[in-house]
Amino acid sequence: MSVTRAIVGTDSGGALGWRAGRLFPMLAVLAAVAACGGVSIRPEPLIPKALVQPIPADVGLIIPADMRHYTHKETRWGVDWEVALGPGHTRIMQDVFKDCFRHVQEFNDIESARAAKDLKVLFEPRIDQYSFVTARETQGRYYAVTIRYRIDLYTPQGDKADTLTLTGYGTALATGMSSSAPLARASAAAMRGAAAKFLVQFPDLPVGQQLARNEAVTVEKAAATAENTQIEAVPIEDPVPDAAANPAVQTPAAPPTTAAPEPSSSGATPDTTPEKSPQSR
């Protein structure tokens, strides 16, 4: 008798019956992944226009070629995972900065941005890390994504002035036979969460207040306020089933390669505050 048949033969109201109910969705997901030979997604979430007052400053946005084509690749359990993050992030960065500031000039590199006139600061957003948890690690329950960002700030002359860091989190239920769909939803949620945090919290930072006075960012002023510069993590995620409704559920431990925490019944994860990157000269 196979393991699967033995579990099905157990009382469906017992612990083994519950495990079977959790095992079958996970096996279905893994079978689908194995059948297609890999998972490839391109998350491009739509973000509605932010209802914020633009900061009255002209700024530069640097999106280099490697960021526009950023792709995360890894092989896990013999399956190739590919996440094309560049196109979606390029559009989100363009929209977020246009909503946040009076006027934004876009550049491909620091050299061309340095030659621009009448800008108060240059921003260069980067993806520092993309990590995810699949249904295999969560007993077939959900997918979770963590995206860590670094935003380098330069003076209008192109000198490194400061660095901001923020993290986006996202989750999605593991439903159906597809692995790509829930991973794409979780990735999109992480991207939306990071964008919302920047729009809401940046104006209150010292550098945001400086730009609100239409003052140019300088290395000296950035160094004087660096210890107060941070963007806190406020996760925006899809909800998962209430674990309290089923006492048999055991909270799975996240693998060491990911920073995504276990969602609560409300759909939020514990708040964490990313540390400010060291001042660069």
Secondary structure, 3 states (H helix, E strand, C coil): CCHHHHHHCCCCCCHHHHHHHHHHHHHHHHHHHHHHCEEEECCCCCCCCCCCCCEEEEEEEECCHHHHCCEEEEEECCEEEEEECHHHHHHHHHHHHHHHEEEEEEECCHHHHHCCCCCCCEEEEEEEEEEEECCCCCCCCEEEEEEEEEEEEECCCCCEEEEEEEEEEEEEECCCCCCHHHHHHHHHHHHHHHHHHHHHHHHHCHHHHHHHCCCCCCHHHHHHHHHHCCCCCCCCCCCCCCHHHCCCCCCCCCCCCCCCCCCCCCCCCCCCCCCCCCCCC
